[in-house]
Amino acid sequence: MEMHDERQKAAAWFRELRDRIVAAFEALEDRGPGSAAPGRFELRETRRGADGGGGLMSVMRGGRVFEKVGVNWSAVHGELSSAARQAMAARGVPGIEADPRFWASGISLVAHMQNPHAPAVHMNTRMFWTPGAWWFGGGADLNPCLEYAEDTAHFHATLRAACAPHGADYYDRFKAWADEYFFVPHRGRARGVGGIFYDDLNSGDWHADFAFTRAVGEAFLPAFLPLAEKRMARPWDEADKDAQLIHRGLYAEYNLVYDRGTKFGLATGHDPEAVLMSLPPMAKWA
C-alpha cells in the first residue's frame, strides 16, 4: 500500500492551501489599521535531516493586524522511533512494528493578533501514511481572549456547514473531540471556544476522507477572516492587552505540554523553529 499518487496529491493540495492563506493574510494586512507598512511573510525552507523531506516555514511578525502568524507546510518521511511505533501500535495502527517507515504532509497555522479584541486561531490538516495504514487528521479552533458570542457562533456555523455534506454526525463528533482535546487539565478549562478536531480518519475510502479534509481547509478563511476584519480596528486599552497576554500564557502551556503535533514534530527530528512556530511572541502569567 505505497499510495505514491495519493500522497503526492495530498501534499500538493496542502501546499496550494498554504499559498492561498498567505496571500489572504497579506491582503488583510494591506487593509489593516495604522500607517505603518503592512506586514509580510518571511519564507524559509525547513529540512528533516539530510534526506527526510522538509517544508516551508512562513512567519509574519509585527504587522498591522497580526502580531505573529505562521503558516507552515511540510512533507516529511523516514522511520518512526521505537516510542512512536509503540504509541501507534497501541492506537491500533497495523503493521507498524514490522515496518517503521512513515510519510506525513500537512499545513499548520497559528495566528496571534495585534488587537486583543481579534481572536487568535489555529488550523491544521494533514495526511499520515505507513506501509500498513493511512489516515487524515486536522481541524480548527478559535482562541479569543475577549470573547464575542457572535464571533464564536459564526466560526462554529461555518465549520458545521463544511462538515455536513461529508457525514451527518461529523460536526457533532468532531466538535466534542475538540472540546476534549483542547482542554487544559492543569488549569481545568478549555484553551479557547473550540471548533473541530479529528485524527486517525480512515473510512476505507481515501477519496472521501481527502474530500472532507479539503472541506475543512477550505472553510478556514470564511470562518476566520470576517472576525479579524470586524475586530482589527476596535479600540483597546492596557487592561485588554493584559488579558490577551495572560490568555497567551494558557495557549503556550497547552502547546508545550499537550499538543500532539508539537510532540510528534520534535520526536521525529523536524526543524524545531517550525515546530514551535505556534508559540506567541509575548505572553504573561499573573
NUSESE-638476 format. One record per residue (C-alpha): x, y, z; residue in one letter. Coordinates in steps of 0.02 Angstrom, whole numbers. Each point is the difference from the previous one (the first is absolute). Layout:
REC_xx_yy_zz_residu
REC_X_Y_Z_A
...
END
This chain:
REC_xx_yy_zz_residu
REC_0_0_0_M
REC_127_129_-59_E
REC_-128_129_-62_M
REC_128_109_-89_H
REC_-129_94_-105_D
REC_-116_30_147_E
REC_141_63_108_R
REC_60_120_-133_Q
REC_-177_62_-31_K
REC_-27_35_185_A
REC_168_88_21_A
REC_-33_110_-152_A
REC_-170_52_66_W
REC_68_43_173_F
REC_133_107_-86_R
REC_-130_88_-108_E
REC_-108_37_153_L
REC_152_74_87_R
REC_31_115_-147_D
REC_-181_62_-1_R
REC_-4_34_187_I
REC_165_94_-6_V
REC_-67_109_-141_A
REC_-163_33_93_A
REC_90_48_160_F
REC_115_120_-91_E
REC_-152_78_-85_A
REC_-79_23_172_L
REC_160_86_59_E
REC_-19_123_-144_D
REC_-173_47_68_R
REC_55_4_181_G
REC_-5_152_114_P
REC_146_120_23_G
REC_127_82_-113_S
REC_143_-123_25_A
REC_50_-109_-145_A
REC_-107_-156_-12_P
REC_82_-160_59_G
REC_67_-130_-119_R
REC_43_-183_22_F
REC_181_-53_12_E
REC_25_-166_-88_L
REC_128_-131_50_R
REC_24_-179_-57_E
REC_7_-131_136_T
REC_81_-171_-3_R
REC_-24_-162_96_R
REC_177_-66_4_G
REC_100_-27_-159_A
REC_-128_-100_-99_D
REC_-162_3_99_G
REC_-93_132_-97_G
REC_-43_171_65_G
REC_-116_145_-31_G
REC_-30_186_1_L
REC_-7_107_157_M
REC_-91_165_-28_S
REC_-6_123_145_V
REC_-59_179_11_M
REC_45_105_151_R
REC_-50_174_54_G
REC_-132_35_-132_G
REC_-147_118_6_R
REC_-122_-142_36_V
REC_108_-149_49_F
REC_125_12_142_E
REC_64_-172_-50_K
REC_-71_-125_-123_V
REC_77_-157_-72_G
REC_-64_-102_-146_V
REC_108_-155_-22_N
REC_-4_-139_-128_W
REC_100_-160_5_S
REC_22_-169_-82_A
REC_116_-110_102_V
REC_47_-184_6_H
REC_114_-119_90_G
REC_-11_-132_135_E
REC_-97_17_161_L
REC_87_-17_167_S
REC_-35_-151_110_S
REC_-106_108_117_A
REC_-102_69_-146_A
REC_-28_-175_-69_R
REC_-59_-63_169_Q
REC_-120_146_17_A
REC_-73_-31_-173_M
REC_-12_-187_29_A
REC_-99_38_159_A
REC_-119_106_-108_R
REC_-26_-150_-115_G
REC_108_50_-149_V
REC_34_-164_-93_P
REC_175_-58_-47_G
REC_90_143_84_I
REC_117_-111_101_E
REC_55_-98_-153_A
REC_33_150_-114_D
REC_40_166_84_P
REC_-5_108_-158_R
REC_-115_151_0_F
REC_-48_146_-110_W
REC_-97_153_55_A
REC_-55_161_-81_S
REC_-109_144_56_G
REC_-27_182_34_I
REC_8_77_174_S
REC_-54_177_42_L
REC_-3_105_158_V
REC_-41_186_4_A
REC_25_117_149_H
REC_-79_170_-28_M
REC_51_178_39_Q
REC_-172_53_60_N
REC_-58_-90_159_P
REC_-179_2_-68_H
REC_53_-105_-151_A
REC_8_-187_40_P
REC_153_-108_-17_A
REC_-31_-151_-110_V
REC_74_-170_-42_H
REC_-28_-113_-149_M
REC_84_-153_-71_N
REC_-37_-140_-121_T
REC_114_-147_-33_R
REC_20_-172_-75_M
REC_104_-137_83_F
REC_58_-160_-85_W
REC_86_-159_56_T
REC_18_-161_-102_P
REC_-147_-74_95_G
REC_-119_147_10_A
REC_-42_179_-45_W
REC_-108_132_82_W
REC_-46_183_2_F
REC_-12_120_145_G
REC_-23_182_37_G
REC_-123_132_50_G
REC_-11_181_53_A
REC_-34_89_164_D
REC_-28_179_54_L
REC_93_76_147_N
REC_-67_171_49_P
REC_62_85_156_C
REC_-152_117_-6_L
REC_-143_-107_-61_E
REC_-144_58_-109_Y
REC_-144_-123_-9_A
REC_-39_46_-180_E
REC_179_-36_-52_D
REC_-4_-170_82_T
REC_-167_-38_-84_A
REC_64_50_-172_H
REC_157_-106_17_F
REC_-96_-154_53_H
REC_-138_24_-130_A
REC_129_6_-139_T
REC_82_-160_59_L
REC_-170_-84_20_R
REC_-43_43_-181_A
REC_168_-70_-59_A
REC_-29_-164_92_C
REC_-181_-28_-50_A
REC_22_-70_-177_P
REC_128_-127_59_H
REC_-83_-79_151_G
REC_-160_36_92_A
REC_87_-22_167_D
REC_170_74_-46_Y
REC_-24_172_76_Y
REC_-71_-63_164_D
REC_132_-136_15_R
REC_146_111_-44_F
REC_-61_147_104_K
REC_-9_-113_151_A
REC_174_-65_-40_W
REC_66_179_-9_A
REC_-81_42_166_D
REC_91_-146_78_E
REC_165_20_-95_Y
REC_22_187_29_F
REC_-38_-12_186_F
REC_144_49_117_V
REC_-10_-123_146_P
REC_117_90_119_H
REC_-104_160_-21_R
REC_-168_-87_-1_G
REC_-60_98_-152_R
REC_-2_0_-190_A
REC_136_87_-101_R
REC_-130_101_-96_G
REC_-178_-15_-65_V
REC_32_-158_-100_G
REC_-31_-50_-178_G
REC_26_-173_-72_I
REC_139_-128_17_F
REC_21_-173_-76_Y
REC_141_-126_-17_D
REC_27_-176_-67_D
REC_-137_28_-130_L
REC_-3_-150_-116_N
REC_-174_-48_-59_S
REC_73_-119_-129_G
REC_-34_128_-138_D
REC_155_108_-24_W
REC_-85_117_-122_H
REC_-146_34_117_A
REC_114_32_148_D
REC_112_113_-103_F
REC_-154_96_-61_A
REC_-54_29_179_F
REC_174_57_50_T
REC_0_122_-146_R
REC_-170_66_57_A
REC_71_35_173_V
REC_145_94_-76_G
REC_-111_97_-120_E
REC_-113_53_144_A
REC_139_84_96_F
REC_7_169_-87_L
REC_-190_25_-3_P
REC_-6_-48_185_A
REC_140_114_58_F
REC_28_148_-117_L
REC_-167_87_36_P
REC_39_-4_186_L
REC_174_74_-23_A
REC_-67_135_-115_E
REC_-138_46_122_K
REC_114_13_153_R
REC_168_59_-67_M
REC_-34_187_21_A
REC_-104_-6_160_R
REC_71_114_137_P
REC_87_-88_143_W
REC_89_47_161_D
REC_137_-70_110_E
REC_-121_-109_97_A
REC_-54_-81_-163_D
REC_182_-31_-48_K
REC_36_-73_172_D
REC_-145_-122_-20_A
REC_68_-50_-171_Q
REC_175_-34_67_L
REC_-66_-105_144_I
REC_-106_-102_-120_H
REC_153_-27_-109_R
REC_86_-77_151_G
REC_-138_-131_2_L
REC_25_-30_-187_Y
REC_187_-23_24_A
REC_-25_-122_144_E
REC_-116_-107_-103_Y
REC_112_-7_-153_N
REC_156_-43_98_L
REC_-80_-130_114_V
REC_-142_-84_-95_Y
REC_-2_37_-187_D
REC_25_-157_-107_R
REC_75_94_-145_G
REC_133_82_108_T
REC_47_-167_77_K
REC_4_-91_-167_F
REC_103_135_-87_G
REC_132_6_134_L
REC_5_-189_22_A
REC_26_-31_-187_T
REC_139_126_-22_G
REC_-90_137_-96_H
REC_66_178_5_D
REC_-37_61_179_P
REC_-28_179_-58_E
REC_-139_-59_-114_A
REC_-73_-116_133_V
REC_-3_139_131_L
REC_-66_131_-120_M
REC_-167_-10_92_S
REC_67_85_156_L
REC_-55_181_25_P
REC_129_141_-14_P
REC_-42_62_175_M
REC_-98_-75_143_A
REC_-30_35_184_K
REC_-39_-98_155_W
REC_-97_85_140_A
END
